[in-house]
Amino acid sequence: MLFNSLRYLIFFPVIVFLYYLLPHKYRWALLLAASYYFYMCWRVEYALLIVTSTLVDYAAGILMSKESEKRKRGKYLALSLLVNLGLLFVFKYYNFVSINLINLFADYNIFLNMPELKILLPVGISFYTFQTLSYTIDIYKGRRRAERHLGIFALYVAFFPQLVAGPIERSTHLLPQFRQQHQFRYRNVSDGLKLMLWGFFKKVVIADRLALLVNTIYRDPEHYSGFPLLIAVYFFSFQIFCDFSAYSDIAVGSARVLGYDLTENFHRPYFARNIKEFWHRWHISLTSWFRDYVFIPLGGNRVSPLQFYYNIIVVFLLSAFWHGANWTFLFWGFLHGIYYIFTDLIERLNSKFFHLNIQNRVIKLFDVLLTFHLVTFAWIFFRAGSLNKAFLIIRKISSGIKINWQDAWGLTTIQLTIALVSLAIMLGVQIFQEKRGSLREYILRYPLMVRYGIYLALIIYIFSAGLFTNDKFLYFQF
């Protein structure tokens, strides 16, 4: 079920009404049933994978909790890792690995026969796999006790607002909330609905409209010159941000209406001053997952500079591979790893030798623009279907830009105007939040009629300018 669909706009109010109507002790059952229904709206078979992960990790957690020695808990953690990562490998990585092995052996005249698996990638498998793994790893490390209530644990794995594309929640944060009794609170409902409204604006008005041009150009980049390719590159930067952050806003907003607090997943990432800061602002739940479960176990920053940089590259390559089984993702991750290392080197050199004051407004603006363009350049590899296409786009843009506009690129002049005006609104809000803080608190200073006039205007604009084509969110493919 898509957030941006009529079905969800009916499903969600019904669940909210029943949730607050039911006594607390039955609410977990309602949310669990709703979550499985929400997920099975794509394919009923997908639920079998979630059930498998849930039962395996529930059992592994219970068994680990009975062992006082960390060494003995290891075999149950290994079971959890084997099942979860095994399922992820089969559905997401097997064909990539088999094709590359066949090509590699063919170079040495060895003909390897590996069957191709013609199976669809289950929606959200990368997200809920990492969520359940964080649970079993935390029990193994003694950070939490096993959840004894199977239904509540199953709800933690399948909670519908964040099931398909995050945020990737830690059990220490989300699981205890299912035992808390949530009263109907106007502020929770109001704040949640406003956040959902903002998410719908970014998705149906901006992201889906920008996608018209981006998809047209990236589908056949060899047929376009430098200018439309450059426009597509910039538009994709905003498309992927608006699309993914919109999902997170609707997810967090939906949970808040029900009284639950989910992790903030985006914090105005395009205002970051360097790549380090960017990754503290972009897909925060995934970044922190790799920090806690990969980077720190590798030694983190408590190692030599050379080992530290090696750890950085490993983390970025694993993060890239999490996104998809394609060399383009690996190149994208490697590029960000190099960015990160250069950022760290510059910071070390400045701290040791130059002691430059970097608080000047002009320098800040330069840093933000430079970081944005580095990220945008890397997005070319993320979006392109192959490395050859990515380098072709870069070559064509580098060869020269002849400015003109054609409606055949996927956006008419009117649609382009709507997209640019909507982008300006979104960026204006983010600039305000970056400089002044919470826009919500600022709007609350105005009379009730003014506030609701603003919300009504946004709703009217969404319905008049939005594209209600039920386009999937980009991160569903990961």
C-alpha positions in Angstrom: 0.0 0.0 0.0 1.4 3.4 -1.0 1.2 6.4 1.3 0.3 8.5 -1.7 -2.8 6.5 -2.6 -6.5 6.8 -1.9 -6.4 3.4 -0.2 -4.0 4.7 2.5 -6.1 7.9 3.0 -9.0 5.5 3.9 -6.9 2.9 5.7 -5.1 5.3 8.1 -8.1 7.2 9.6 -9.9 3.9 10.1 -6.9 2.4 12.0 -6.5 5.6 14.1 -10.2 5.6 15.0 -10.1 1.9 16.0 -6.8 2.3 17.9 -8.1 5.0 20.2 -11.4 3.2 20.6 -9.8 0.0 21.8 -8.4 -0.7 25.3 -4.6 -0.5 25.5 -4.1 -4.3 25.9 -5.7 -5.0 22.5 -4.0 -2.2 20.5 -0.9 -4.2 19.7 -3.1 -6.8 17.9 -4.8 -4.2 15.9 -1.6 -2.6 14.8 0.0 -5.9 14.0 -3.0 -7.0 11.8 -3.0 -3.6 10.1 0.7 -3.8 9.5 0.5 -7.2 7.9 -2.5 -6.1 5.8 -0.5 -2.9 4.8 2.4 -5.1 3.6 0.4 -7.8 1.9 -1.3 -5.2 -0.3 1.9 -5.6 -2.5 2.2 -9.3 -2.5 0.8 -11.8 0.1 3.9 -14.0 -0.2 6.1 -11.1 1.1 4.6 -11.6 4.5 6.2 -15.1 4.7 9.6 -13.5 4.7 8.7 -11.1 7.5 7.2 -13.9 9.6 10.4 -16.0 9.0 12.7 -13.2 10.2 10.4 -12.4 13.1 10.2 -16.0 14.4 14.0 -16.7 13.9 15.0 -13.5 15.7 12.4 -13.9 18.4 13.7 -17.4 19.1 17.4 -16.3 18.8 16.7 -13.4 21.3 15.0 -15.8 23.8 17.8 -18.3 23.6 20.6 -15.7 23.9 18.9 -14.3 27.0 19.3 -17.6 28.7 23.1 -17.6 28.2 25.2 -15.6 30.6 28.4 -16.0 28.5 28.8 -13.9 25.4 30.6 -16.7 23.7 27.7 -19.1 24.0 25.3 -16.4 22.7 27.3 -16.2 19.6 25.8 -19.3 18.0 22.3 -17.9 18.2 23.5 -14.6 16.8 25.1 -16.5 14.0 21.7 -18.2 13.3 20.0 -14.8 13.1 22.7 -13.4 10.8 22.7 -16.5 8.6 18.9 -16.5 8.1 18.4 -12.8 7.6 21.4 -12.0 5.5 20.8 -15.3 3.6 17.3 -14.2 2.6 18.6 -10.8 1.7 21.4 -12.3 -0.4 19.0 -14.7 -2.3 16.5 -12.0 -3.2 18.8 -9.0 -3.7 22.3 -10.1 -4.5 22.4 -13.6 -5.9 21.9 -12.7 -9.6 24.4 -9.9 -9.3 27.0 -12.2 -7.8 26.3 -15.1 -10.2 26.5 -12.9 -13.4 29.8 -11.4 -12.3 31.2 -14.8 -11.4 30.1 -16.2 -14.8 31.8 -13.3 -16.6 34.9 -13.5 -14.5 35.4 -17.3 -15.1 34.6 -16.8 -18.8 37.6 -14.5 -19.1 39.7 -17.5 -18.2 37.8 -19.9 -20.6 36.0 -21.5 -17.7 32.3 -21.8 -18.3 30.4 -21.6 -15.1 26.7 -22.6 -15.0 24.7 -20.7 -12.4 20.9 -20.4 -12.8 19.3 -17.0 -12.8 16.6 -16.5 -10.2 13.6 -14.8 -11.6 12.2 -13.4 -8.4 11.0 -10.0 -7.4 12.8 -8.0 -4.7 10.4 -8.0 -1.7 9.6 -4.4 -0.8 11.4 -3.1 2.3 13.5 -6.2 2.9 16.7 -4.2 3.4 15.0 -2.0 6.0 13.3 -4.6 8.2 16.3 -7.0 7.9 18.6 -4.3 9.4 16.0 -3.5 12.1 15.8 -7.1 13.3 19.5 -7.6 13.1 20.1 -4.6 15.4 17.8 -6.3 17.9 19.7 -9.6 18.0 23.1 -7.8 18.0 22.0 -5.7 20.9 21.0 -8.8 22.9 24.3 -10.5 22.0 26.2 -7.5 23.3 24.1 -7.3 26.4 22.5 -3.9 25.6 18.9 -5.1 26.1 16.9 -8.1 27.2 14.9 -10.3 24.9 11.3 -9.3 24.2 9.1 -12.1 25.6 5.8 -11.0 24.0 5.9 -12.5 20.4 3.1 -10.2 19.2 4.8 -7.0 20.4 8.1 -8.2 18.9 6.3 -9.0 15.6 4.8 -5.5 15.7 8.3 -4.0 16.2 9.4 -5.8 13.0 6.4 -4.9 10.9 5.1 -1.6 12.3 3.4 -0.2 9.1 4.4 3.5 9.2 8.1 2.7 8.8 8.0 -0.9 7.5 8.8 -0.3 3.9 11.4 2.5 3.8 12.3 3.3 7.4 13.4 5.0 9.5 15.3 1.9 10.7 14.3 1.8 14.3 16.3 0.4 17.2 14.5 -1.9 19.5 15.7 0.1 22.5 13.8 3.1 21.1 10.6 1.6 19.6 9.9 -1.6 21.5 9.2 0.0 24.9 6.7 2.4 23.2 4.4 -0.5 22.3 3.9 -1.2 26.1 3.1 2.5 26.9 -0.5 3.5 27.0 -1.0 6.3 24.5 -3.8 8.7 25.2 -5.5 10.7 22.4 -3.6 14.1 22.4 -4.6 16.9 20.1 -1.0 18.1 19.8 0.3 14.6 18.6 -2.5 14.4 16.1 -2.1 17.9 14.9 1.7 17.7 14.6 1.5 14.3 12.9 -1.0 15.5 10.3 1.0 18.6 9.5 4.2 16.5 9.0 2.2 14.1 6.8 0.9 17.1 4.8 4.4 18.4 4.3 5.5 14.9 3.1 2.6 14.7 0.6 3.6 18.2 -0.7 7.2 17.1 -1.3 6.2 13.8 -2.9 3.2 14.5 -5.2 4.0 18.1 -6.0 7.8 18.1 -6.3 9.4 14.7 -6.5 6.9 13.0 -8.8 6.9 16.1 -11.1 10.7 16.3 -11.3 10.7 12.5 -12.0 9.0 13.2 -15.4 12.1 14.9 -16.7 14.6 12.8 -14.8 13.2 9.5 -16.0 12.9 10.7 -19.6 16.5 12.0 -19.7 18.2 9.2 -17.8 16.4 6.5 -19.8 18.3 7.4 -22.9 21.1 9.8 -22.1 22.8 9.2 -25.4 20.0 11.0 -27.2 20.4 14.3 -25.2 23.0 17.1 -25.2 24.7 18.7 -22.2 22.0 21.1 -21.1 19.1 18.6 -20.6 21.5 16.2 -18.9 22.7 18.9 -16.5 19.1 19.8 -15.7 18.3 16.1 -15.1 21.3 15.8 -12.8 20.2 18.8 -10.6 16.6 17.7 -10.7 17.5 14.2 -9.5 19.3 15.7 -6.4 16.0 17.3 -5.4 13.8 14.5 -6.5 15.6 11.9 -4.4 15.6 14.2 -1.4 12.0 15.2 -1.7 10.9 11.6 -2.4 12.7 9.9 0.4 12.3 12.6 3.0 8.6 12.7 2.1 8.3 9.0 2.9 10.0 9.6 6.2 7.8 12.6 7.0 4.6 10.7 6.3 6.0 7.7 8.3 7.0 9.8 11.3 3.7 11.8 11.1 1.6 8.7 10.9 3.3 7.2 13.9 3.0 10.5 15.8 -0.8 10.6 15.3 -0.9 7.2 17.0 1.3 8.5 19.8 4.6 6.9 18.7 7.9 8.7 18.3 10.1 7.6 15.3 13.6 8.7 14.6 14.2 11.8 12.5 15.7 10.5 9.2 16.6 13.8 7.5 17.8 17.1 8.9 18.1 19.5 5.9 21.1 17.6 4.4 21.7 20.0 1.5 22.7 22.7 4.0 25.6 20.6 5.2 29.0 22.3 5.0 31.0 19.1 4.3 30.5 15.4 3.5 30.9 14.5 7.2 28.0 16.8 8.1 26.0 15.6 5.2 26.0 12.0 6.5 24.9 13.3 9.9 21.9 14.8 8.1 21.0 12.3 5.4 19.3 8.9 6.1 20.3 9.3 9.7 18.9 5.9 10.8 21.0 4.0 8.3 24.1 6.1 8.9 23.9 5.5 12.6 23.3 1.8 12.0 26.5 1.4 10.1 28.3 3.6 12.7 27.2 1.4 15.6 27.3 -2.1 14.0 30.1 -1.8 11.5 32.3 1.3 12.0 32.8 1.1 15.7 33.4 -2.7 15.8 36.1 -2.1 13.2 37.8 0.2 15.6 36.1 3.5 14.7 38.3 6.5 15.0 40.4 4.9 17.9 42.9 3.6 15.4 45.7 4.9 13.2 44.7 7.4 10.5 45.4 4.8 7.8 43.2 2.2 9.5 40.5 4.9 10.1 40.4 5.7 6.4 40.2 2.0 5.6 37.3 1.6 7.9 35.6 4.6 6.2 35.9 3.0 2.8 34.6 -0.3 4.1 31.5 1.3 5.6 30.7 3.3 2.6 31.1 0.3 0.3 28.8 -1.8 2.5 26.3 1.1 2.7 26.4 1.4 -1.1 25.9 -2.4 -1.5 22.9 -2.2 0.9 21.3 0.2 -1.6 21.6 -2.2 -4.5 23.5 -4.9 -6.4 25.0 -2.8 -9.1 28.5 -1.4 -9.8 27.0 2.1 -10.0 26.1 2.0 -6.3 29.5 0.7 -5.3 31.2 3.5 -7.3 28.8 6.0 -5.6 29.7 4.7 -2.2 33.5 4.7 -3.0 33.2 8.3 -4.2 31.6 9.3 -0.9 34.3 7.5 1.0 36.9 9.5 -0.8 35.0 12.7 -0.2 34.9 11.8 3.5 38.6 11.1 3.7 39.5 14.4 2.0 37.2 16.2 4.4 38.9 14.6 7.4 42.4 15.4 6.0 41.5 19.0 5.4 40.2 19.3 9.0 43.3 17.7 10.4 45.6 20.0 8.4 43.6 23.1 9.4 43.6 22.1 13.1 47.4 21.4 13.1 48.8 24.1 10.9 46.5 26.8 9.6 43.9 27.5 12.3 41.6 29.2 9.8 38.4 30.9 10.9 35.7 29.2 8.9 32.7 31.0 10.4 32.6 33.7 7.8 29.2 33.8 6.0 30.7 33.8 2.6 32.9 30.7 3.5 29.8 29.0 4.9 27.9 29.6 1.7 30.8 28.3 -0.4 31.1 25.2 1.8 27.4 24.4 1.4 27.4 24.9 -2.4 30.6 22.9 -2.8 29.2 20.0 -0.7 25.9 20.1 -2.6 27.7 19.9 -5.9 29.9 17.0 -4.7 26.8 15.1 -3.6 25.0 16.0 -6.8 28.0 14.7 -8.9 27.9 11.4 -7.0 24.2 11.1 -7.6 24.9 10.6 -11.3 26.3 7.2 -10.6 23.5 6.4 -8.1 20.8 7.1 -10.7 22.5 6.0 -14.0 21.7 2.4 -15.0 25.3 1.6 -15.7 28.8 3.0 -15.2 29.0 3.6 -19.0 25.9 5.7 -18.9 27.2 7.7 -15.9 30.5 8.5 -17.6 28.6 9.3 -20.9 26.5 11.9 -19.0 29.6 13.4 -17.4 31.4 13.6 -20.8 28.4 15.3 -22.5 27.9 17.9 -19.8 31.7 18.6 -19.8 31.7 19.1 -23.6 29.5 22.2 -23.4 26.2 23.6 -22.4 23.8 25.2 -25.0 20.9 26.6 -23.1 17.4 25.9 -24.5 14.2 24.3 -23.4 12.0 21.7 -25.0 8.7 20.3 -23.7 9.7 16.9 -25.1 12.1 16.4 -22.2 9.2 15.3 -20.0 8.1 18.6 -18.5 6.1 21.3 -20.3 6.9 24.9 -19.5 3.9 25.1 -17.2 4.9 21.9 -15.4 8.5 23.3 -15.1 7.1 26.5 -13.6 5.1 24.6 -11.0 8.2 22.5 -10.1 10.4 25.5 -9.7 7.9 27.4 -7.6 7.3 24.4 -5.4 11.1 23.9 -5.0 11.4 27.5 -4.0 8.7 27.1 -1.4 10.4 23.9 0.0 13.9 25.6 0.1 12.4 28.7 1.6 10.9 26.7 4.5 14.3 24.8 5.0 16.3 28.1 5.0 13.9 29.4 7.6 14.3 26.3 9.7 18.0 26.3 9.3 18.3 29.9 10.5 15.3 30.3 12.9 14.5 26.8 14.1 11.0 25.3 14.3 8.5 26.8 11.7 5.7 25.2 13.7 6.5 27.3 16.8 6.7 30.4 14.6 3.3 29.8 12.9 1.7 29.2 16.4 2.3 32.9 17.2 -0.4 33.8 14.6 -4.2 33.7 15.3 -6.0 30.5 14.7 -7.7 31.7 11.4 -4.3 32.6 10.0 -2.7 29.3 10.9 -5.5 27.3 9.4 -5.5 29.5 6.4 -1.9 28.5 5.7 -2.7 24.8 6.1 -5.8 25.1 3.9 -3.7 27.0 1.2 -1.2 24.2 1.3 -3.9 21.5 0.9 -5.4 23.4 -2.0 -2.0 23.7 -3.7 -1.3 20.0 -3.3 -4.6 19.0 -4.9 -4.2 21.5 -7.7 -0.5 21.1 -8.5 0.1 17.5 -7.4 0.5 14.5 -9.6 -1.7 11.7 -8.2 -0.3 8.9 -10.3 0.5 6.6 -7.4 4.2 6.6 -8.2 6.2 4.4 -5.9 8.7 6.0 -3.6 12.3 5.7 -4.9 13.6 3.8 -1.9 11.1 1.0 -2.3 13.6 -0.6 -4.7 16.2 -0.8 -2.0 
